[in-house]
């Protein structure tokens, strides 16, 4: 998991993630969430965990809710899995 978190931190640095910058995390529970959370922390960012969509139907309303949560959190970057 440490190597995964370090990869996330390096990727964020490459994207210009600034110290104290909020980064949205949209993952289910699991290894990817943990690696992303600690990767953001290693990059001196602030992880903002958001819920993943509960199902594939209703993705449009999920997108609107997620946009609102990201705006409220002040997140410029968002990490998620391939799903």
Secondary structure, 3 states (H helix, E strand, C coil): CHHHHHHHHHHHHHCCCCCCCEEEEECCCCHHHHHHHHHHHHCCCEEEEECCCCCCCCHHHHHHHHHHHHHHHCCCEEEECCC
